[in-house]
Amino acid sequence: MGDCVLNTLTLSAIDEAYERIHDVVHRTPIIRNHSLAEIANCDLVLKAENLQRTGSFKIRGAFNKTAQVYEAGGSGVVTGSSGNHGAATAWAARYFKLRSHLVVPENAMPEKVEAARHYGADIEFLGTTSQERLERAQAISHNLGLSFVAPFDDPDVMAGQGTIGLEILHQLPEVEFILVPVGGGGLIAGIATAIKGKRPDVRVIGVEPVGAPKAYQSRQQGRRIVLKFTDTIADGLKTSSLGEKTYPIIERLVDDIVQVDDNEIRRAMFLLLSRQKMLAEPSGAATLAYALRKPNRLHHRKTVAVISGGNIDAATLFHLFDSYASTS
């Protein structure tokens, strides 16, 4: 598996991942919206991973990992996921005609579960925490001989996500700032590795909800923090900690970690839909939420906001927009 056999993430591994996945995943567009750029007071560009296969960036890492399972003669894959990663893993398994088994929370979004089931996955409901899901998925991997596809804490998965960084540099060589949402850290670890390996002058900023500040607190305290409780509408960013493998990469390569609140995320979703006619899930809109705050560092700078996903059910969307309307 290239450089990843050493359990580390390298630029060459990201280049290899791009060669492995680029004929299958979408090279998502970068989109300029003058109205949003004017509000943000910067040269704002959106990297539209909400238009990606399965509706999020997760297909990049899941496909890169599953492709290597297939190449090694594996029989199938298993993971624990509340939504986007599970659907992406199931899609990749179907592509290679492999078995897929997903452990999802009891309160999982029905539309995301149905998407994974549509891709042929066996679904198992368990608990409400990521720790429960991942432990069960790893047990299944051991018992049934399926390969475990981690949601974020795996160099092969991170390498797949890092291909977004390569695309951004090709699509906007003059980029100065890149805003990336932070959940478990696989996306930002991959993008930061790609960016700093080729353009160390570009600033990479992680954005997370105030209700799930695992990266922010970890940076403040100088160690990997595990939160006891998280509460945010951005379900994809609700993880209680960064990964053991993603944390040191983020500490080394990410320039800053910032926070946005749920009201800012709702506003970003609303403006993205009304001004650009683009739908993002709350996790995907977090980066735009930060840009719309008009931070001084972004003023007049060429800034890319990674819109990481667009999977949200109608009932949740209506509820969020109703909440936004009642407070605005």
Residue, then its C-alpha position, 0 to 999 in steps of 0.5 A: m500500500g505504498d508509503c502507508v504500510l508504515n502507518t504514516l501519511t505521505l505526499s507520495a501516498i496521496d499522489e498514489a491515491y489520486e491515480r487510484i481513484h481519479d477515474v471513478v470519483h468526481r473532480t468536483p468544481i470550484i465555484r465562485n459566488h460574487s454575492l457570498a464573496e462580497i459578504a465574506n469580504c474575500d475572494l471566496v471559492l467553494k470546493a463543492e464536495n457536496l456534488q461528489r459521488t454519494g454526496s460527500f468527500k467520504i467516497r475518496g478515502a473509502f474508495n482508496k482503501t477498498a480498492q486496496v482490499y480488492e487488490a489484496g484479494g479481500s472478501g469484503v469490508v466493514t465499518g462503523s458510521s453514522g452516515n456519509h462514510g458508511a454510504a461511501t464504503a458500501w458504494a465502493a464495495r459494490y463497485f468491486k463486488l465485495r461484501s459490505h457490513l455497516v454498524v450504524p447508530e440507533n438514531a442514524m438518519p434514515e435517508k443515509v441508512e437507506a442509501a447504504r442499504h441501496y448500495g448493498a450493505d448489511i446494516e446493523f444498529l448499535g448504540t449511539t456513540s462512535q466508540e460503540r460502533l467502531e468496536r463492534a465493526q472491528a470485532i466483526s472484522h476479526n470474526l468474519g474476515l472482513s477488512f475494517v475501513a476506518p472513518f478517518d484514522d487510517p493513512d489510506v483513508m486520509a490519503g484519499q481525502g488528501t486528493i482534494g488538496l491536489e485538485i484545489l492546487h490545480q484548479l486555483p494555483e493562486v490560493e492563499f487560504i483553505l478552510v476545512p471542516v474538522g470531525g475526526g480529522g481525516l479530511i484536514a489531515g489529508i488536505a494539509t499533507a497535500i497542501k504543505g507538501k506542495r505549497p507550504d505558504v498556503r494557510v490551512i485552517g480547521v473549522e469545527p462547531v463550538g459544541a464539539p471543540k475536540a481540535y480546538q481544546s487539543r491545540q489549547q492544551g497541547r495534547r489530544i483531548v477526548l470530550k465527554f459530551t458533544d452537541t451540535i447540528a453538524d452531525g458529521l463533526k460531532t466526534s468526541s476526539l481527533g484520531e490517534k493518527t490524525y492528531p499529530i498531523i493536524e498539530r504539525l501542519v494545520d495553521d489554526i483551528v477556529q470555531v463556529d456556532d450552530n446559528e452561524i452554520r444555519r445562516a451559511m446553509f441558508l445563504l448557500l441555498s438562496r444565493q448559490k442554489m446549492l444544498a449543504e448539510p450542516s457539517g459541509a457549511a461550517t467553513l462557509a460559516y467562518a468565512l461569512r464572519k469576515p475574519n480580518r485574515l481572509h480580507h481580500r485573500k483568495t480563499v477556498a471553503v471546502i463544502s464537504g457534503g450535502n446529505i440531509d433529509a427534508a424534515t431536518l432541513f425544514h427544521l433547521f431553516d425554521s429555527y434560523a428564520s425564527t432567530s434572524 
